[in-house]
Each structure stands twice: as structure tokens, then as C-alpha cells.
Amino acid sequence: MTRVKKDLIQKNANVPEVDVIEPAIALLDPSEENLKDTVEVVSPVSTGVVLTEKKSKKVSEKPVYLFNRELSWIAFNKRVLSEGIDSRTPLLERAKFFAIFSTNLDEFFMVRVARVKKKFAEQMDVITDDGLNLEAQLQAIRQALVPLISMQHEFFENVLRPELHRHGVKLLDYKDIDKKHQRYLKTYFQEKLFPVLTPLAVDPAHPFPYISNLSLNLVVIVRDRETGEKNFARVKVPNVLPRFVKIPETDDHTFVPLEQVIAHNLESLFLGMEILSYYPFRITRDAELDIEEEEADDLISALQEELRKQKFGPVVRMEIADDIPPEIRKELISQLGITEADVYDIPGLIGLGALMAIAFLPLPEHQDKPWKSVTHPRLKEREDDEKNIFEIIQEGDFLVHHPYQSFTTTVQRFIEDAANDPNVLAIKQTLYRTSGDSPIVHALIRAAENGKQVAVLVELKARFDEANNILWARKLENAGVHVVYGLKNLKTHTKTALVVRQEGDRLVRYVHIGTGNYNPKTARFYSDLGIFSCCNELGADLTDLFNYLTGYSRQRDYRKLLVAPVNMRERFLQLIHREIEHQKQGYPSYIIAKMNSLVDPEIIMALYEASQVGVNIDLIIRGICCIRPKVKGLSDRIRVISVIGRFLEHSRIFYFSNGGDEQVYIGSADWMPRNLDARVEVITPIENTSLIKELKQILEIILADNRQAWDLSSDGTYTQRVPKDGEPEMSSQKHFMSQGRPEFA
């Protein structure tokens, strides 16, 4: 066992504080002292583990053993923002993290907040796992977000914007540019903006206009110079033009916000009117799709209809200039059908997601050093041998670790070689998200054109990719690919590909099972894993899985795979309880689990039981984490870290010490109810000894991260790690990069 693992099996090392993120818990008094009074026994039952409680006035009816899911997500997004605040992050990358924080928040409102508000509007009697009713949850979300949003905008205006300015990226207000450039912007307005703008009056003859989701708008107050009458109008800032207008003939990168260019030329839109004032605002609508799959005869048609309706979803948030007069604020609230609680006052620029364009300016000295992934050693060694990828897989299973190892020369090559190989008879693949002009899709089309049997399960309901998925699903169909749209009421989230090849007088099945999407674009900045194998049992399992997905099979038993919603929940609980039994029998037991989110109460209760008997548990959870670690008598031996960095941590790895006979799994599922119960997911065991060692090393390196790792404490706060005195800084992502390219060390 390495030094890292030994250190972690002992108590988690005390880490100096750099930053602290507020608790993700919203209960009256969730202190450890009160938990002592409430935790009585932990006992396994047939459906999991139950924690019984003493009658106590100190606790709510729901236990305090779980952090609130929505508040935990907000804490995750604050860690994203912290990367933008951190001066160690390159300047333009800081702008990128600010943009990601904002676009993450857009999606949070469109989906999560919208869902809670809908349930509240329907007066549903729902209590969250941490004991909040819907009204309390909405209040807690707002209470967590208001100071966080203020912090983002104040830091941008007072620190990041001036720092960008000092380094030649000037986001100027219109009033701060000289007369020469104001003339340029006036010409820009007349030639590029004026033809596409549509001022809309609001009065008894002109009803309040429809305002599209995530659109930036100006509310304009004008006065008729002849009658003296004040009027109210709205101008939409067009999203077909860049948000920041570049000023030409400057020695640096100088921009003016598009809305300010419009605002300072409003007299052209309202001739004969006096412009009294204008204020920017932006709305967010409910973007959840409500498809009645049981009643839908044609899933594509039903989905397209829902996408049309989506444009008119209820408004769930309005971002507004913080200096807007009360009467205009009140009018907007009334017209949009929202409440004051849905309004977020913004100091400065609204919609900082637009900073993404700034992040990609050609200023390499202020960006991360460009990363070019390396070819996997097994494939690199065979580049001159003229061996195809199937011959290489025949030599033994191998793992690929993206983006450190190339997606193009491994996963993409696997599908492309299969499409072109005359001995390949069939290709079967699941597609959840892929890029618009995907080489994977082109290869599948080419395979069908080459006469191969090609079956693709396309998940049409992949959120925010629905319209894109419909387009290329139809492309596949038109090429003769057998396209299936998944199972009723289940999303197909698994990342699997099966190739059937004729080799002499036998058929050989080659498989790829991964943690990430078949998307060459996201593979460049998502951290994911995949395995290539020609194991007979894995091939047979995937054959059974595809029959389940494309036909009417009710396959329940799999030789190797953990498949949701069939056997995955049960198998994970068995693996955790096996560690409990080993620990009771005197074998030091250890669980490491890496995933995006940990939410499932039944899994969490099993982990609490494991901790209480002495099992050491390290959890690497990038995003939402509802487990409460390091609580005396409940979760003393559970440690949780989150890693936020240049690449999005997306891989799922599950390690169980199993009394010395170690077992490791990878796959597509998090420990969330939706993954275990409402999606088709696949987790595969990794049985090759060298690959188990490789995955353990990946986990140990991440657990030793002292640059981008955050420790979760029992009160819900996250503290960023820093090196101890004399200890070198170690970023796990940088370490993995340096393994392929030493210059990144």
C-alpha cells in the first residue's frame, strides 16, 4: 500500500484553510451534539439501512443525516466560481470559470428551481430527504444564492474586470470611450443593429410582449415630446450578434457591451420621443419537458411538440439592474407573473455567461498551456505494425483515460475501424450526447452503407440536446441504421459499444464500456475512463443488454455487468455490506468511490453503517454530495473531497478492498436515485490485475491532490486544500498530464 493510501486510511490529515464554502444543510440545529441524542442504532433491513431516532424536540421529523441536494449543488457551483476568483488561475481562464458559473446557474433555474416551483404551485405535499418542505426549500435556495451572486458580480466589477483591463482586455462602458469610437459604434448600430431591432410598446393597445428564455432586454421609459405622456417599451438585445462589440484600430482587445450600444442610440428607435431612462433585465424560463410517454404514439413528434411548448414555460427568475426604480420593477414583476422572491438584483453587467467569448481571445500568456492528448501506449507501439485495433484488443484488455489519452485514436478509431473492416458484421452502440458534426455518427452511417448491421440507441431525452439528437437520429435512419429511441420512462445513459467480427470460423465480440459520452468535443475537457475488451462474458452481456434495449427482452441476469435499473442498486448494496462483514471478521476494509454526485439515501445509509463498524471510506464527489462525513458515532470514517479544475471530473470508479481480493468497477452511473432506478446504466468490473493497479493509482493520486481538492466537513462547509509546510503543490490533473507529456510537470 502506498504512503498516500496509508495516510488516508488513518484519520484525514488536517489541511490548512484557503477558502471555505458555506454549509449545504438547512436544518434547525444539525450539530454533532444533537446527532448524539438522535442516533440510536443502525440496522440492516431487506431494503437497506435504517437509522432510528429518539423522540427529541431538537430535530425535525426528517433525519439530519443528509445535506440538501439543491444547496449542495449551489456549494459545488461556488467551488467553480472560486477557480475564477483564485489568482493562481490564468487570467482568461478565470473569465471562463465566471462564465461557467453563470451558465450553470441558468440551467439550475431552468431545471431544478423550476421543478420545485412547479410542485409548490401544484400544492404538492413534498418533504425533501433533509426535512424541508417546498416553500422552505425555495427560501433556502434564494438565501444561499443572493450573497453568492452579489459576490460574483462585485468581484467581477472590482477585481477581475480591472485586471483584464490592465492586461489589454478592456470591457469598457459606452460613456468611457472617446468620441472617435463612439462614432464608430453609431455606424455599427445603424448598419448592424438597427435593422434587426424591434422596439415593442407596452400600453392598452400593445400587450406586454413575449420575452424569450435567457434573453437580455432593455426596458425603456420614453416621454412624448408633444403630449408629455410617459410610455413603457421593451427592446430585445439580439443574441445573433456578439455580446461584446469589438472596437477596431486599437492596440489591445477593447469591447463595449452590446446592450449599451443599443441604449446610447435609442433615439433612432423612438423618433420624436425623449429617452428618460433604460434598464437591462434578463429572464429565465422553466425548460423542463413533460412528455407523457405512455400516451405518445410517436416519441419524436411528442418531443418536438414539447420543445415548442418549452419556449413558453413559466418565468422562474428575473435578473435586473439593481438601480431600477420601484415602479418599473413592480410592473415587470406583474407582467411576467412572478414574485419578488424570483427577482435577483445585479450590480453591473447582467449575463456573465458571455465572458466565455473573452476567455478564448488569442492571448496564450493568459490561458492554460494548450493540451494535446497522447496516443495510448498500446496503440502507439503498434503504429508501425499495421495491426488493426481488434488485433491489439486481442492481446489483452486496456483502459483509456481521457483527455490525457486521445479519444480520437482510441474510441473514435474503434468505431471507424469497425465501419471499414470487411470482417465486421455488426455494430451496436448507445448514444446519449454527441457533437453536431460527429465523426462517430459519420462512421456509423458509413458502416451501414458498407452493408453492416448497425443498431444505435439514441437517447432523445438528453436534456438540452433533444433537438440536436432528433436531427442526427434522422440522419442515421436515412442511411439505413436501425435507430431505437430507448425505453418508455427510462433514459438510456449507458456508454457502451459492441462490435461483432468474423474471425475464421468464429464470431468475436469486442466491447467498449465507458464513463463518458461518445463526443469528441467534450472528450477534450471531460475526465473519463473506458475499457476495451474481447472478454466473452462481457460481449454476451452487452448482446443481452442491446436485446433488452431494442426488443422486448426482460433480461434480469447478467454474467458480469451491473445494469440499472435491473440489478445495480442491489449489487452495490451487496458490495458495501460485504465490506461490513469483512470488517467485522477482522479484515481491514476500504471503499473508494469516485463519481459526479452522491444523493441516494439508501446507499448513504449503507455507507453510514459501514463507517460505524470501522470501514474506511473515501469519496471523490465532484458535484452534489448529500452524505454528511466525519460525524462522531455516525460517519467518523467517511471522508469526502471534491476536485474542481481545468478538466471536468466525470469518471466513475468504485473500489472495494474485499478482504484483500480487490475489486474495481467503472461505468456510467452515479449513486443517485435517477441513475439506479430511472435510467439504463452499465457498470463493468475490471478484472485484469494490472488494470486494477492502474485504477487504484488514479484514485490515490486524486486523493493526494492539494491544489484543486476541497474537503467536505460535517457542517457542510468545503475547505480548499493547500500544501502543508515543506510539501510540494500537487494537482492531480496536472500530474496525469505530465505522465503523457513531461513538460507539464
N, C-alpha and C positions, 0 to 999 in steps of 0.2 A: 504493500500500500504506500502511496506517495506521501510526502510530507503534507501536501495540501489536504489530502483526504483525512489524514490523522488529525490535523488541526481542526478540521470541520466536524469530525466525529466527536471531539471534545466540545466544550461549550463554544459557541460562536465568539470569535475574537472581538474584543471591544474595538470599535472603529471610531476614530475622531470624526466629529461632525463637520460637514461642509455646508449642508443645506438640509432643512427639514421640511417635509411636506405634511400638511395638516391631516388629522385623523379622517379615516373613511368610515367612521362609525357615528351613528346618530341615535344614541340611546341615552336615557336619563343619567345613569351612573354606572358605566361599564368598567369600573375599576377592578383590579385584581382582588382587592379585599372583598368586594361584593360577590365576585365569582366564587370565592372560597365558601361563601354562605349558600350558594345556589347549586354548585356541582356536587352531587352526592355519589352517583355510581355511573359507570359506563358499562353497558352490557350489550353484547351482540344479539341481534334477533334475526329472523329469517330475511328481513328486508334491509338489513344494515345495522346501524348502531344507534341507540337512543340514549340521550343524556336526560336523566330525571332531575327534577328540581324540588327543593324545599319550598314551602309557601313563604314568600318573602315580599314585603312591601317595596323592597328596593329595586325589584326587577319588573319588567313588563311581562305580559303573558307569553310573548315570544322570547326565546333564549338570547343571551348576549354573546353567543359563540360565533356569530357571523358578522362580518363587515357588510355594509350596504353596497350592493352591486353598483348602483349609479354613482355613489360617492367615491367608490374605489376607482371607477373609470375616470372621474374628474382628477383624482390624485395621479393617475397614470398620465393624463394629458398635462398636468403640471410638471411632471418629470420631463416631458417633451419640451415644454416651454423653458425649463431650466437649462437644457442644452443650448437654447438660444441666448439665454442670459449669461451663461458661462463664458468668460473671456478667453478661456483656453480653446474654445471652438473657433475655427476660422471665420472671419467676419461675414462673408456671404453665406456660409453655412448657418450662421446664427439667424440671418434673414430667412433662410429656408425653414428652420425649426419654428420660427414665428408663424410662417405661412402654414406649416403642417398643423400647429396648434389650432389655428383658426379654422382650417378645413375639417379637422377632426371634430371641432365643436359644432360646425354646421351639420355634420352627419349625426352627431349625438342628439341635436334638437330634432332633426328630421325623423329620426327613428325612435330613440329611447324616450326622450321627453314627450314626443307626440303620442307614443303608446300609453304612457302613464296618464297624460291629459285626456286621452280618449276614454280610458277606463274610468277616470274620475267623472267625466261628463256623463257617462252612462250609469253613474252611481253604483258601480260595482264594489262589492264589499271584499276588498283585497288587502291582505296584510303581507308585507314582504317578509323574507326569511329572517330579517333582523328586527322585525317587530314594528314597522312603520305602516300606517295606513296611507292611502294615496295622497291625501292632502298634505300630510306631514312629509311625505317623500318629495313632493313638488316644492314645498317650503325649504327643505334641506338642500335640494339641488340649487335653488336660487341663492340660498345663504352661502353655499360653497363657491358659486360661480361669480357673484358680484365682485368680491375683492380680487379674485383671480384675473378677471377680465380687466379690471382697473389697473392691476399691476402690469399686465401685458402692455396696455396702451401707454401708460405713464412711462414704462421703461423704454418703449419704442420712441416716444417723443423726446424724452430727456436724455437718453443714453445711446440707443442704437442708431437712431436717425442722425444725430450729430456725429457719431463715429463713422458712419457711412460717408457723411459729407466730408470729413477730414481725409478720407481715403479716395475721394474722387467720385463718389456715388451720391449725387445731390438730388434729394427729393424735395424740391422747393415748392412753397406756396406761390400761387399766382402773383400775389402782391409783392413778392420778394424778387421777381425777375425784372430785368431792365426793360426800357421802352422798346428797344430793338426786338427783343424776344417776345414781348407782348404783341408786337405787330405780326410776328411770325405765327403766334398762336391764334390771332384773329383770322389770319388767312387759313390756317389749319381748320379752324371752326367752320368757316364759310365753305371750304372745299370738301372736308371730310365728315364733318359732324352735322351741319345744318340740314343736309338732305335726308338724313336718317332719323332725325329727332321729330317727335310728335308731342307737342305740348297739349295736355288734357285739362280742360277747365273742370271745376267742381262747383256746381250750383244746381238750383232746382231743375234746370233744363239739361244738365250734364251730370249723370250719376257718377259716384266715385268709381274710378276705373279699376279694372282687374290689374293686379300687381303680381308679376311672376316670381316664382321661388328664387331666393338668393339674389334678386335684382337690387342694384343700387339705384336710388331715386333722389330727386330733389323735390321737396315741397316748396313752392314759390308763392309769395304773397305779393300781389300787384295792386295798384290803385289806378283806376281810370282817370286820366288827366282831365276829361270833360265833366264827368259826373261826380268824381271824388269817391266813387264806390270802391271798397276793397274787395278783392277776389282771391280765391284759393285755387292753385293749379298744381299739377304734378308733371314732372319731366323725368322720363326713364333714362338713366345713363346706359348707353348701348354696350352690351357685352361682346359685340362683334369687333370692337376696336380695343387696342391695348389700354389697360387701366392707367398706365403712366405714359404720358406723351413725351417723347424724347425731343430735347431742344438741340437743333443741329448747330454745327460750326462752333462747338465748344471743345476745350481740351480734355474734358472729362465726360462722365456719364451724368447728364443733367436731365431731370424729368419734372413734369408738373402733373398732378393728378387730373384725370380726365374730367371729373365732376367739377373741378374748379375752372377748367377751360370753358365748360358749358355755363357755369354760374356767372362768369365775367363777360358773357356775351348774350345774356338772356334778353337784352333789349331787341335783339334780332328776332326772337321768337314771340315777343309780346309787344308788337309795334303800337305806339301811342299810349303805352302803359308805363307807369312809374314802378320800377322794381323796388319794393320796400325791403324785402328780406328773402332769404332762401336757407334751407336746412337739409342736409342729406339724411336719408334713412334707408334701411335695408330690412327686408323681411325674410323669414324662414317659414316654410310650409311643411305640414305633415306629408312625408313622402312614402309612408308605408303602403304596400299593395295589399289589397284584401281580395284574394282570389278564392272563390268557392269551388275548389277542385272537384268535389263530389258532384256538382251540378254542371261542370264545364264539359261540353262535348268536344271542344277544341281548345286545348290549353294555350296555344299561340294566340288565337283570337281573344280568349278571355284575358290573357296577359296584356295584349295590345290595348284592349278596352280599359283595363286598369291603369295602364301607363297614360292614357288620355285623361282619365279622371284624376290622376296624381297631380296634374298641373293645377288643379283647383282644390287641393287639400286645404284644410283649415290652417290659418296662420298660428304658429306656435311661439314665434319670437319676433320682436322688432328691435333692431339696433338703431339708435337715434342720437343725433348730436346732443351733447349734454347741455348746450345753451339754448335749446329750443324753447320758445315761450309756452307757458302752461296751456293757453287756449288752443294752440296748434297741436300740442301733444295730445290734449283731450280729444280733439277732432279726429286725429289719426287712430287713436285707440278705439273710438266709437265706430269709425268707418270700417276698420279691419276686424271688428268683432272680438277683440282681445281685452285683457285686463291690465292693470298697472304692473302686475307681477310678471307679465310677459315682456316688459319693456326693459332694455338694457341701455343705460346711458354710456356713450362712448366719447372720451376726450380725444380729439384728434381724428385721424383718418379712420373711416369705417371700412371693414372688409380687408383685413391684413393678409388674407389668403393670396391676394395679388402680389405679395412680396416674392412669390415663387419665381416670377419672371426676373426679378432683380438678382436672385440667387444664381442665375445662370449667365450673368454677364461675363464677357471674356476677360476675367481678372484672376488668372490662376494663382497668383500670390495670396489671394484671399479666399481660396477654396481648398477643399480636401485635395490632396495629391491624387491625380486620376488613377483609378484601379482597373487593371485588366486581368481578368481571371486566368488561371493557368489550366492547361490540359491535365487531366488526371494521369498520374504516373503510369497506370496500367495501359492507358491508351497511347500515351506519349512514347512508351517503349516500343510499341508496335506500329508506329507511324511508317516506318520503312519496310515493314514485313508484308505489307499488302494484305494483312488479315482483316476480315470484317469484324464488326463489333460482336457478332454472335460467337465467333471463334474465341474471342477474348473472354466473353462471359463464360464459355465452356471451361476455361481454365480456372474458374473459381469466382464466387460472389465478390462484389466490391461495392463500396459506398462512395457516393459523391456528395461533396459539401459545398453548396453554392452560398454566396457568389465567389467564394475563394477558388473553387474549381469550376470550370466552364460548363454552363448549361448547353451551349451550342455544340460542343464537341462530345457531349455525353447523351443527355436526354434527347435533344433535337436530332442528333446523329442517329440514335436508336430508331426513331420513327422514320427518318429519311432513308436510312439503310434498308429498313423493312419494306418501305414503299418501292424501292428499286430492286430488291433482291428477288430473282426469279424463283427461288426456293421457298419464299414466304407465301403461305396460303391465306393467312387471315391476320388482321389487326383489330384489336378491341381496346377501346380507351374511354376513360371518363374525362370530361372537360367541364370545369367549374368556371374559371375565368381564363381567358387568353387574350392576347393582343389583337388589335383590329386587323392587322395585315400579318397574321401569324404564319410563320414557316411550318408550324405543326399542322395547321389546317391545310395548307397547300400540299404538304406531304401526304396527308390522308386522302385528299382529292386525287393526287397522282396515283396513290395505291389503288383506289377504286378504278381509275382509268386504266391501270395496268392489269385489271381483271382479278384483283384480290378481294376477298370477302372482308369488308370493312364495316365495323359496327361502332358507333360513337354515342355515348350517353352524354347529352348536353343538358346541363342544369340551367334551364331558362330563368329560374327564380334567384340567381345570384344577384344580391342586392346592388343596385345602381349599374349593373351590367346587363340588365334584362333586354334592352333594345339592341345592344351590340350582339348579344348571344342569339337573338332571333335572326339577325342578319346573316351571321356566318353559319348558323344551323341550316338555313335555307340554301346557302351556297353548297354545303355538304350534301344535302338532299338532292340538289340539282345535278350533282356529279355522280350520283348513284350510291352514295354512302347510306347505310342503314342508320338513321338517326332516331334515337329514343329520347324522350323528354323527361325521363325519371319516373318516380313512383308517386302515386297520389299522397299528398300530405307529408311527403318526406323530401327534403333537399338532398341531393347526391353531392356530397362534399369530398368524397374519397379521391385520392390522386393515384390512379392505377392504369397501367398499360400492359396488354398481353399480346405477344406475337407468336403465332404458330408457324413453325418452319418444317418443311420436309427435309430430312437428312437420311439419305439411303432409304431403308425400308421402314423407318420410324418417324413419328412426329415428335418434335421437341418444342416445349413451350418456354418462352423467355418472358420474364416479367420485369417491370419497373414499378416499385411502390415507393411513394414519396410523401413528404410533408408539405410540399408547396405546389402551386398551380403550374400547369403546362403553359407558362407565359414567359417568353424570352426577355421581355422588358422588365417585369418585376423580378426575374431571376438575377438581375444585375444589382439589386439593392435589398432583396429579401434573403435572410439567412435560412437556408433549408437543407434538408438531407434527403437522399434517396438511395435505394439499393437496387442493383441489377443482379438477377439470378436466373438459373435454369433449373432450380430445385423442382422435382416432380410434384411434390406435395403443394408448394406454393402455386405452381401452374394449375394444378387441379382445383385448388381453392378459388383462384381467380376465374377459372372457367365456370365453376358453380356460381360465383358472385355475378358474373355477367349474365348467366341464365336467369338469375333472380332479378336482375335489373331490366332485362329486355323481354322476358317472357312472363310466365305465370308460376314460376317455381317458388315454393315456400321453403327453400333451403334453410335448415336450422343448425346443421352441424358442419363445422369446418375443421380441417386437419391441423392447420397451423394458425390461421388468421383470427384476430379478434375483429368481429364485424358488428357495427351498430346499425340498427337497433336490435340485433339478434342476440349476441352473446357478450358484447363488450363490457357493459356495466357489471354483469355477473363475474366475468373473468377478472376485471380489475379489482373488484372487492375480494375475490379469492386470493389474488396475489398479495394484497395488503394483509389479509388475515393469515396467510401463510407466514409472512414476516413476523406477525404477532406470535404465532405458535413457535417459530424458531427462537425468538427472544425468550419466551417462557421456558424453553428447553435448554437455555444457557448459551445459545449461539448468538454472538453479537450481530444484530440485524440492521440493515441500512436500506433506505429508499431514497432515490433521487428522481425527481420528476421535473422536466422542463416543458413548458407549454405557453400558450398565449394567455389563457385565462383559467382560473380555478374558481368555480361557482357552485358546483353540485353539492348540496347539503349531505347526501348520503356518503359520498366519497370523503367529504371533510370530516364527518363523524367517525368514519373508519380510521382516518389518519390521526384523529384525537385519541382514539383507543390505542392505536399503535404507539403513540408517544407516551401514553400513560404506563405502558408495560416496559418502556425503555428503548423502543426502536428509534434510531436516529433518522431524521427526515430532513433533507434539503430540497427546497422547492425553488425553481427558477421560473418566475411568472412575470412575463413582460408587462401585461396589462392588468385586467381586473383580477383581484385576489380577495376572496371573501373569508379565507381561513384566518384565524387570529393566533399568531405564533407567540411562543415564549411566555405563555400564561402559566403561572405556577399551579401544578396539580391538574392542568388540562393539556397544555401543549408545550411543556418545557423543552422538548427535544425537537421541536419543529422550527426550522429557520427558513426565512423567505427572502430571496433577493429578486430585484428587477434590473435588467440591463437595457439601457437606452443609449443608442449610439448611431454611428454613421449608417449601419445597415439595420433593417427591421428584423428583430429576432422572431422567427416564425416557425422554427423546427420544434417538433415534439419528440422527446426522448424519455423513456421510462426505464429506470434501473432498479433491480431488486437483488439484494445480496444472496438470498435463498440459501442460507447456511453454507456459503462457500461455492455453491454451484450457480454462479451468477447468471442472471437472465436480463436481457435488454430488449426493448421494443422501440420501434419508431412508427410514425404514421400521421394521419390527418386530424386526429381528434384531440380536443381539449377536454378537461374534466368539467364539462358544463352539461346541464340537462338537455340543451338543444342538440349537442353532439352525441350524447349517449342514447337519447330517446327519439329525436325528431330528425335525424339526418342519417344517411348512409355513409358510414366511415369505415376505414380499414386501418388496423394497427398490425404490423408484422413483427414476429420475433426475429432477432438477429442471432444466429446460432454459430457462426464461424468465430473461433476464439480470437483471431487477430482483429476482426471487426468489432467484437465486444470490447477489446482493449482500446481500439480507436475511439469508440463512442465514450468510454469511461474517461479517456484523456480529454475529449472535448468538454465533458461535464466538469472535470476537475479544473480545467483552465478557466472556464466561465465562473466557477465558484471562487476562484482566486482573484478575480477582477477587482482592482482597487481604483479604477479610473471612471468606469461607466456603470458600476453596480450601485444599487441602492438597497439598504437593509430595511425591512419592514419590522416595526416594533409592535408590542402588544396593544398599544393605544391607537394604532392605525397610522402613525407617522412614518414617513420614509426619510432615511438619512443617507446622504450620498457618502460613499466611502472615499477616503484619501489614504495614501500610503502612510504607514507608521514611520517613525523616525528611523532613517537609515534604510528604509525599504524602497526599492525602485517602483516607479509607476508601472502598472501592468494593465493594459487594455486587452481584453480577450479578443476583440475583433482585430485589433492591430497585430496581435500575436498570430492569429490564423492567417492574416495577410502575409506576414513575414515568413511563414512556413513555405509559401509558394514563391515569394519574392523577397529575399533578404533585405533589400533596400528599404522595406517598410518597417524594419525592426527599430 
